[in-house]
Amino acid sequence: MLDTVSGLKGLEIYAPNGIFVGVVDEVIMNIPEMCVDGLFVKNVNPVLAEKNVSISIPYRWVMSVGDVILLNAFPEKRIVAGD
């Protein structure tokens, strides 16, 4: 069970299709509302983003938090000519 927001840091994130997305590096807080707004992700799967690129995931995409974070939404990578 998650006791504090800092407990999210270091958790692995998985997309709805089971693909590893990355690891939570920072938690983005909405201070006026006192809630989590998003997750800043490092070590992003190179299948999903360019090497050494970090991403931000809206917290509304989070389905569940436990030993890992499971998402209920994640965009498909678009293949562009020349990739």
C-alpha angles and dihedrals in degrees: 000000000000112000101176139014089248086066088074092065112101096017118134117240125216129194121231090263091056097255116143108248103181145274127296108251100169138005116230110219130201097214099189091052094036093226141113112267101181151330126254107216130205131183088040115192106262089224088066103037140010118279115282093011118133121206138201121227121199110239090229086073091063113105099176143355123210130112085339135013118252120200127214092202137028128157119248115245110253116225111225123197108267095033 
